[in-house]
Amino acid sequence: MNDKVGERTGATRPRARFVREAADVRRQALIEATARCLAEKGVGGTSVRAICARAGVSSGLLTHYFDGVDALILATYADVGTRVSAALDAAIDAAGDDPRDRLRACLQANFREPILDPDLLATWIAFWSLVKSDPAIAAVHADVYGGTRAQLEALLQAAAPALSSSQTRIAAISLSALVDGLWLELCLDRSTFSPEEAQAMVEDAMGKLLQI
């Protein structure tokens, strides 16, 4: 009997794991389809039909995993924010242990793929258009940007321990604003300056801030 129980258990666990993995794949496919729809069509054109057509699934699958389009857009914003954070974390980790190198890597990663991407800008614009009207989107927005600023503050504090907490906070806001502005312009039009020039401008600003 124990052998039979073991056989049944052995057959059940892989099946349950497979079902969970398949569900995760389908859910992620819907999120990625939503990001593409937002980039191409904006919020107004991102419907259940458009998302499901892009993902190649039935509309019933969307409502199985999400409580409508609004919930899916919310999940997509969180997912895109997580992807950007992962790219920044990878750049920081690859920079080694020197605090200034780690800060530099975090800033300059914004001007390389996968973050420097016009499609990502289009997706962000769709999210931003909802921030003032949708409290849930506003909360995710605050979390994403708050996390980015907190990361910059930690990197700045490690690179320049002499900075006060007030100076560190202002420096993080200043660098974040500079990066965002340069990133936005590069995604819209690269004819004015190059990603390498953007990195050089950020490098110069970083150096000046660390000498405060």
C-alpha beads as a LAMMPS data file, in Angstrom:
LAMMPS data file: protein, C-alpha beads

212 atoms
211 bonds

1 atom types
1 bond types

-500.0 500.0 xlo xhi
-500.0 500.0 ylo yhi
-500.0 500.0 zlo zhi

Masses

1 110.0

Atoms # bond

1 1 1 0.000 0.000 0.000
2 1 1 2.847 2.382 0.824
3 1 1 4.317 1.791 -2.630
4 1 1 0.980 2.644 -4.223
5 1 1 0.711 5.777 -2.118
6 1 1 4.223 6.715 -3.150
7 1 1 3.360 6.147 -6.797
8 1 1 0.281 8.323 -6.510
9 1 1 2.240 11.018 -4.684
10 1 1 5.039 10.903 -7.193
11 1 1 2.570 11.285 -10.033
12 1 1 0.710 14.143 -8.381
13 1 1 3.561 16.455 -7.421
14 1 1 5.091 16.876 -10.895
15 1 1 1.591 17.398 -12.294
16 1 1 0.810 20.118 -9.751
17 1 1 4.139 21.788 -10.419
18 1 1 3.508 21.633 -14.175
19 1 1 0.070 23.204 -13.747
20 1 1 1.512 26.062 -11.672
21 1 1 4.273 26.653 -14.199
22 1 1 1.806 26.611 -17.100
23 1 1 -0.424 29.090 -15.257
24 1 1 2.548 31.397 -14.672
25 1 1 3.439 31.260 -18.362
26 1 1 -0.108 32.117 -19.441
27 1 1 -0.360 34.945 -16.923
28 1 1 2.981 36.376 -18.058
29 1 1 1.914 36.129 -21.693
30 1 1 -1.111 38.303 -20.903
31 1 1 1.080 40.847 -19.115
32 1 1 3.512 41.019 -22.030
33 1 1 0.635 41.352 -24.503
34 1 1 -0.774 44.207 -22.439
35 1 1 2.571 46.016 -22.460
36 1 1 2.707 45.708 -26.242
37 1 1 -0.868 46.946 -26.640
38 1 1 -0.199 49.924 -24.385
39 1 1 2.916 50.798 -26.387
40 1 1 1.149 50.498 -29.739
41 1 1 -2.407 51.615 -29.005
42 1 1 -2.303 53.566 -25.761
43 1 1 -4.761 53.092 -22.916
44 1 1 -7.788 53.769 -25.124
45 1 1 -6.917 50.962 -27.511
46 1 1 -5.987 48.412 -24.854
47 1 1 -9.096 46.268 -24.586
48 1 1 -9.797 42.661 -23.675
49 1 1 -10.085 41.837 -27.368
50 1 1 -6.826 43.595 -28.291
51 1 1 -4.869 41.995 -25.464
52 1 1 -6.175 38.503 -26.127
53 1 1 -5.570 38.837 -29.860
54 1 1 -1.988 39.860 -29.172
55 1 1 -1.504 36.981 -26.709
56 1 1 -3.320 34.488 -28.951
57 1 1 -5.765 33.407 -26.255
58 1 1 -9.488 33.575 -25.603
59 1 1 -11.040 36.422 -23.630
60 1 1 -12.093 33.918 -20.993
61 1 1 -8.457 33.290 -20.117
62 1 1 -7.931 36.948 -19.280
63 1 1 -10.854 37.054 -16.865
64 1 1 -9.655 33.761 -15.370
65 1 1 -6.354 35.315 -14.273
66 1 1 -7.295 38.976 -13.835
67 1 1 -10.310 40.909 -12.659
68 1 1 -10.617 42.844 -15.903
69 1 1 -8.370 45.070 -17.987
70 1 1 -7.695 47.578 -15.191
71 1 1 -6.256 44.864 -12.966
72 1 1 -4.146 43.572 -15.850
73 1 1 -2.769 47.044 -16.603
74 1 1 -1.915 47.403 -12.922
75 1 1 -0.075 44.081 -12.943
76 1 1 1.714 45.115 -16.137
77 1 1 2.965 48.366 -14.591
78 1 1 4.335 46.438 -11.615
79 1 1 5.941 43.896 -13.958
80 1 1 7.597 46.538 -16.139
81 1 1 8.900 48.287 -13.019
82 1 1 10.332 44.993 -11.794
83 1 1 12.072 44.388 -15.116
84 1 1 13.686 47.811 -15.088
85 1 1 14.810 47.297 -11.485
86 1 1 16.280 43.913 -12.407
87 1 1 18.283 45.479 -15.245
88 1 1 19.647 48.139 -12.900
89 1 1 20.462 45.551 -10.226
90 1 1 22.328 43.431 -12.774
91 1 1 24.402 46.423 -13.876
92 1 1 25.233 47.304 -10.267
93 1 1 26.221 43.723 -9.433
94 1 1 28.452 43.530 -12.504
95 1 1 30.279 46.710 -11.472
96 1 1 32.051 45.071 -8.549
97 1 1 32.525 46.379 -5.028
98 1 1 33.736 49.937 -5.542
99 1 1 30.891 52.263 -4.419
100 1 1 31.499 54.857 -7.132
101 1 1 31.607 52.210 -9.833
102 1 1 28.316 50.814 -8.566
103 1 1 26.658 54.236 -8.590
104 1 1 28.020 54.943 -12.056
105 1 1 26.778 51.592 -13.351
106 1 1 23.282 52.216 -12.023
107 1 1 23.068 55.613 -13.703
108 1 1 24.574 54.596 -17.018
109 1 1 22.489 51.436 -17.390
110 1 1 19.541 53.709 -18.159
111 1 1 21.156 54.519 -21.497
112 1 1 21.584 50.954 -22.659
113 1 1 19.152 48.209 -23.603
114 1 1 16.839 46.929 -22.276
115 1 1 16.026 50.216 -20.525
116 1 1 16.801 52.542 -23.438
117 1 1 13.891 51.432 -25.593
118 1 1 11.302 53.625 -27.409
119 1 1 8.666 50.943 -26.855
120 1 1 9.305 51.114 -23.123
121 1 1 8.742 54.867 -23.266
122 1 1 5.415 54.354 -25.034
123 1 1 4.368 51.909 -22.339
124 1 1 5.417 54.298 -19.560
125 1 1 3.443 57.129 -21.175
126 1 1 0.326 54.967 -21.063
127 1 1 0.922 54.287 -17.375
128 1 1 1.640 57.949 -16.607
129 1 1 -1.641 58.974 -18.237
130 1 1 -3.468 57.006 -15.526
131 1 1 -1.519 58.169 -12.480
132 1 1 -3.763 61.159 -11.723
133 1 1 -7.037 59.320 -12.296
134 1 1 -6.378 55.840 -10.910
135 1 1 -5.297 55.565 -7.244
136 1 1 -4.070 51.994 -7.710
137 1 1 -1.818 53.017 -10.606
138 1 1 -0.660 56.025 -8.574
139 1 1 0.324 53.686 -5.744
140 1 1 2.368 51.466 -8.065
141 1 1 3.940 54.572 -9.598
142 1 1 4.942 55.851 -6.165
143 1 1 6.367 52.447 -5.269
144 1 1 8.399 52.164 -8.495
145 1 1 9.854 55.647 -8.312
146 1 1 10.282 55.531 -4.562
147 1 1 12.289 52.334 -4.933
148 1 1 14.511 53.914 -7.588
149 1 1 15.217 56.954 -5.442
150 1 1 15.899 54.812 -2.383
151 1 1 18.377 52.754 -4.394
152 1 1 20.149 55.899 -5.591
153 1 1 20.286 57.270 -2.056
154 1 1 21.888 54.052 -0.800
155 1 1 24.447 54.083 -3.612
156 1 1 25.214 57.760 -3.019
157 1 1 25.626 57.232 0.710
158 1 1 28.068 54.394 0.068
159 1 1 30.009 56.441 -2.492
160 1 1 30.092 59.624 -0.395
161 1 1 29.600 58.853 3.319
162 1 1 30.307 62.489 4.218
163 1 1 27.035 63.615 2.624
164 1 1 24.269 64.339 5.099
165 1 1 20.951 62.549 4.738
166 1 1 19.448 65.771 3.392
167 1 1 22.222 66.184 0.827
168 1 1 21.933 62.541 -0.185
169 1 1 18.183 62.866 -0.718
170 1 1 18.534 65.999 -2.881
171 1 1 21.410 64.466 -4.849
172 1 1 19.332 61.366 -5.578
173 1 1 16.398 63.476 -6.766
174 1 1 18.695 65.595 -8.952
175 1 1 20.377 62.608 -10.578
176 1 1 17.063 60.841 -11.079
177 1 1 15.580 63.920 -12.770
178 1 1 18.615 64.286 -15.043
179 1 1 18.532 60.614 -16.009
180 1 1 14.784 60.710 -16.673
181 1 1 15.050 63.809 -18.850
182 1 1 17.934 62.485 -20.930
183 1 1 16.308 59.060 -21.226
184 1 1 13.040 60.611 -22.381
185 1 1 14.721 62.717 -25.059
186 1 1 16.832 59.806 -26.312
187 1 1 13.772 57.577 -26.626
188 1 1 11.977 60.296 -28.584
189 1 1 14.850 61.441 -30.797
190 1 1 18.513 60.457 -30.871
191 1 1 19.556 63.172 -33.333
192 1 1 20.458 65.733 -30.650
193 1 1 22.839 63.634 -28.546
194 1 1 23.950 60.024 -28.241
195 1 1 23.586 57.530 -25.388
196 1 1 27.325 57.867 -24.801
197 1 1 26.975 61.652 -24.465
198 1 1 24.100 61.134 -22.028
199 1 1 26.311 58.848 -19.964
200 1 1 29.061 61.471 -19.989
201 1 1 26.632 64.168 -18.805
202 1 1 25.428 61.967 -15.980
203 1 1 29.016 61.099 -15.075
204 1 1 29.852 64.805 -14.825
205 1 1 26.800 65.488 -12.641
206 1 1 27.647 62.552 -10.418
207 1 1 31.200 63.793 -9.919
208 1 1 30.024 67.273 -8.950
209 1 1 27.446 65.958 -6.500
210 1 1 29.971 63.709 -4.790
211 1 1 32.186 66.727 -4.135
212 1 1 29.490 68.605 -2.168

Bonds

1 1 1 2
2 1 2 3
3 1 3 4
4 1 4 5
5 1 5 6
6 1 6 7
7 1 7 8
8 1 8 9
9 1 9 10
10 1 10 11
11 1 11 12
12 1 12 13
13 1 13 14
14 1 14 15
15 1 15 16
16 1 16 17
17 1 17 18
18 1 18 19
19 1 19 20
20 1 20 21
21 1 21 22
22 1 22 23
23 1 23 24
24 1 24 25
25 1 25 26
26 1 26 27
27 1 27 28
28 1 28 29
29 1 29 30
30 1 30 31
31 1 31 32
32 1 32 33
33 1 33 34
34 1 34 35
35 1 35 36
36 1 36 37
37 1 37 38
38 1 38 39
39 1 39 40
40 1 40 41
41 1 41 42
42 1 42 43
43 1 43 44
44 1 44 45
45 1 45 46
46 1 46 47
47 1 47 48
48 1 48 49
49 1 49 50
50 1 50 51
51 1 51 52
52 1 52 53
53 1 53 54
54 1 54 55
55 1 55 56
56 1 56 57
57 1 57 58
58 1 58 59
59 1 59 60
60 1 60 61
61 1 61 62
62 1 62 63
63 1 63 64
64 1 64 65
65 1 65 66
66 1 66 67
67 1 67 68
68 1 68 69
69 1 69 70
70 1 70 71
71 1 71 72
72 1 72 73
73 1 73 74
74 1 74 75
75 1 75 76
76 1 76 77
77 1 77 78
78 1 78 79
79 1 79 80
80 1 80 81
81 1 81 82
82 1 82 83
83 1 83 84
84 1 84 85
85 1 85 86
86 1 86 87
87 1 87 88
88 1 88 89
89 1 89 90
90 1 90 91
91 1 91 92
92 1 92 93
93 1 93 94
94 1 94 95
95 1 95 96
96 1 96 97
97 1 97 98
98 1 98 99
99 1 99 100
100 1 100 101
101 1 101 102
102 1 102 103
103 1 103 104
104 1 104 105
105 1 105 106
106 1 106 107
107 1 107 108
108 1 108 109
109 1 109 110
110 1 110 111
111 1 111 112
112 1 112 113
113 1 113 114
114 1 114 115
115 1 115 116
116 1 116 117
117 1 117 118
118 1 118 119
119 1 119 120
120 1 120 121
121 1 121 122
122 1 122 123
123 1 123 124
124 1 124 125
125 1 125 126
126 1 126 127
127 1 127 128
128 1 128 129
129 1 129 130
130 1 130 131
131 1 131 132
132 1 132 133
133 1 133 134
134 1 134 135
135 1 135 136
136 1 136 137
137 1 137 138
138 1 138 139
139 1 139 140
140 1 140 141
141 1 141 142
142 1 142 143
143 1 143 144
144 1 144 145
145 1 145 146
146 1 146 147
147 1 147 148
148 1 148 149
149 1 149 150
150 1 150 151
151 1 151 152
152 1 152 153
153 1 153 154
154 1 154 155
155 1 155 156
156 1 156 157
157 1 157 158
158 1 158 159
159 1 159 160
160 1 160 161
161 1 161 162
162 1 162 163
163 1 163 164
164 1 164 165
165 1 165 166
166 1 166 167
167 1 167 168
168 1 168 169
169 1 169 170
170 1 170 171
171 1 171 172
172 1 172 173
173 1 173 174
174 1 174 175
175 1 175 176
176 1 176 177
177 1 177 178
178 1 178 179
179 1 179 180
180 1 180 181
181 1 181 182
182 1 182 183
183 1 183 184
184 1 184 185
185 1 185 186
186 1 186 187
187 1 187 188
188 1 188 189
189 1 189 190
190 1 190 191
191 1 191 192
192 1 192 193
193 1 193 194
194 1 194 195
195 1 195 196
196 1 196 197
197 1 197 198
198 1 198 199
199 1 199 200
200 1 200 201
201 1 201 202
202 1 202 203
203 1 203 204
204 1 204 205
205 1 205 206
206 1 206 207
207 1 207 208
208 1 208 209
209 1 209 210
210 1 210 211
211 1 211 212
